[in-house]
């Protein structure tokens, strides 16, 4: 298990039932980078990964 898995698990446990918008997520990522500028590059990479994660959308059978 990676160290980050603990944070992801905590997020899922605490907020897994909530619905959020991507605008909310973007706002929270910006706030995080404002408070932690050393993490600008990893947050940018995560945001780009999420923005481009279109694999499998066309593969869903109705």
N, C-alpha and C positions, 0 to 999 in steps of 0.2 A: 504494500500500500504506500502510495506517495503521501508526503506530509500534507499536501493540498487536499487530499481526499477527506481529511477530517473537517476542513472548512466547508467543503461541498456537502458532506453528510450533515453538518450542523445546519446549513442553509436549507437543505431538504426537510430536515426534521422540524425546524422552526417555522418555515414559510412555505412548505411544500403544498399546502392546500390553497394558497393565495393565487390570484390571477394578477398579472402585472402587464403593463404595456411595454413595448420596446422603447417608447419615449421615456418612461420612468426609469428603465434600465440604463439608458444612455445618460440620463441626468445623474443617476447614482455613480456611474463610472466616471463622469466628469468631476463630481464632488470628491471621489476617492483620489483621482489624480491630482486635484488641487491640494489635497491634504498630504499626498504622498508622491511628489513629482518624480522620485526615483523609479516609480513603477509605470511611468508613461509608456514606455516601449512595450512591456508585456500586456498592458491594458489595450493598447492600440492593436496588438497582434490578436488578442482575444476578440475584440470588436470586429476586426476584419474577418476572422474565422467565422464568427456567428453571422455576419452579413453575407458571406459567400457560401454558406452551408445550404446549398440547394439540392444536393445529391439525394435521390430517392423520392423527391416530391412527385415526379411524373410516374414513379413506379407503383403508386398506391392503386390497388384494385378497388373499384366501387361495387 
